């Protein structure tokens, strides 16, 4: 039991830590104030965190996301801005687009772990970024603020189009999913595979689902064949 609890604790810690690629330029700056959960004013300008979307000010979850950001990197602390080459320098509001780390902690991943959405990446029509797959896995595994659907999903319906009762992802059993949750979710591609489909047997799942509605609610899309 103790070994199991230790393994779970280490997995949680690892999910919000970051190893910075050598090709990624890193710049230390100081926090002036957090505008909200994903935007921070620094001594080098206003920064919009890459790959994450927290609730807008006034919306459910906004206050919690902002409190988390301020607790993770209070005003006056030094943070590191990561500038991956695959992402443009600024957004259309003129904010710097950067990864934000405080020491080994990835603040985008921290927000997603606590309920923000993984968004604004190649799956949404923006630039791919190096931590995209990690952020999407975190998003699929954790409940969003106030239970809201990721606004980056293309469906305009209030629930996934495939129908069925939505339930949480189920942990895989080795390379397979249990019989009561047979749908395999492949987190790097964010595609789900049903039994009988072409790539089902060779797919090693990160998540398993009882039905397609649950997979889509977690951010996955259906395999084409």
N, C-alpha and C positions, 0 to 999 in steps of 0.2 A: 504493500500500500504506500509506504513512504517513497519507494522508488517511483511509483506511478505519479504521486503528487509532485515529486521533484521534476519529473519529465514534463508534466503539464506546465509547471511554473517556468521552466527553462524555455519552453515553446512560446509562451506568452511574451517573455522578455525578448526573445529573438525576433518576434514579429514587429517590434517597434524600434529595433536597433538597425543600424545601417553600416555597411562596408562601402566606403566611397571608392569608385573606380578611379584608377590613376589618371584617365583621360578627362575626368571631370574637374573643372576649375573650382576651387573653394576659396571663399573670401570671408574673413571674420568681420562682423559688424556688431553694433550694440543696439538693443531694443529700445525704442522710444516709447511706443505704445502699440497695443493690439487694437485694430479697428474692429475686427470681428474674429471668428475662429480660423479663417484662412487668409487674412490680410494683416500685415504688420508694418508699421512705420519704423524705419531704422535710420542709423546715421548715414546710410548710403542711399536712402530713398524708400519709397513704399514698395513692399514685396508681396506678391501674390503667390501662395504656396502652389507648387506643381502637383497636379494629379488628384486633388481633393476638392470637395465642395461641401461646405458646412451650411446650415440653414441661414437664410437671409435675416438681417436684423428685423425684429418684430415677429418673426415666425417661431413656431414651436421648436425648441432645441437650440435656438440661436444663443440664448444666455448661457446655456450649459457649455456650448462649444467655445464661447469667448472666455468663460471662466477657466476652462481646461487650458486654453492657449496661454492665458496670463499666469496660470500656476506652473505650466511647463517651462516658460521662459519669461519671467517677470521683467518689467521695465528696468533697464540698467544692466541686464545680463548680456553676455557675449554669445552670439549664435554664429553658425557658419552657413553661408549661402553657397549651395552647389549649383553650378551652371552647366547642365548637360548640353552637348553640342547639337543634339537632335531637336531641341526646343528653341523656339524663337526668343529673342532677348527680352521683349516686352509684350504685354497684351494691348488691346485697343484702348484701354484706359491709361496707358503709359506706365503701368506698374511693372516692376521687374518680375520675371517669371523664374522662380528659383526653388530648389529643395531647401528646406530649412532644418538644420540639425542643431541640437544643443548637446555638445559632447557626442556620445554614441547614439543619442535618441533622435529618431527621425520624427519630426513633428507632424508631417502629413500622415504617416502610418499611425501615430498616436491618436490623431483625430478620427481616422477611419475605424480604428479598433474600438473607439468609444461611441461611434454612431454616425460619423460623417460618410459621405458617398465618395467612392473612387470615380473620378470623372475627368473630363477634358483631356482625353488621351486618344490614341489612334482608333479605339472602338467607338468614339464619339465624333470622328472626323477631324480631330486635331492631330498634333505631332505625337509620334510614339516617344515614350521616355523610358529610361532604363529600369525604373522601379514599377512599371505599369503592371506586370503580371503579379507582383507581390501585393500591390494595392488592391487589385481586383480580387485576389484570394481573400484578403482581409475583409473586404466589403461583403463578399458572399458568405463569410463565416460569422459575421456579427450583425446584430439587429441595428437598424438605422434609428436615428433620433426620432422619437414619437411614432415609430413604425411607418414612416413615410416611404413611398417607393422612390427609388433613385430617379431624379428628374432627367437623367440622361437616357433612360429607356425610351425606345421609340413608340411603344404602345401608348395610346391616349386613354385606354380603358382604365377603370379603377382597379381591375384585377387582371392577372395575366390572361392572354387570349386563349390559351390552351384549355382552360377550365380545370375544375377539380379543386379540392380544398388545399390551401397553401399550408405547408408545414416546414419546419426547420430542416437544414441539411443533416444527413446521417453520416457518421464516420465510416469510411470503407473498411473492409476486412481484407487486408493485404492488397492484392491486385483486383479484388472483386467487390461488388456491392451485395448487401444482404438481400434475400428474396423479397422482403417487404418494402425495399427501397431500391429497385433494380436499375434506375436510370443513373448513368455515370456522368459526372461533371468533370470536365478537363479544365482546370483553372488557368493554365498558361494561355489557352485559346478562348476560354470562357464559352465553350461549346458543350452541349450535353448530347449524349448518345443513348438511344433506347435499345433494348435487346432486339437482336435481329438486324440491326443496321450494319453497314459495311465495316465500320471501324470499332464496333462495340467490343469485340473480344480482345483486341490489341490495345485498348485504351486503359491506362492505369488511372483510376479516378482520385481526385482530391476530395470530392464530395459525392454523396449519393442522395437520390431523391425518390420520394414515393410516386410522384407524378410530374408531368411537364410543367404544370402551373407552379409548383414549388421551385423547380429549376429556374424558370423565368423570373420568379419573384426574387431569386438570389442573384440575378444579373446575367444568367447564361442564355445563350440562344441555341436553337435546335440545329443539329447536324443536317446537312442537305440530303445525305443518303446513308 
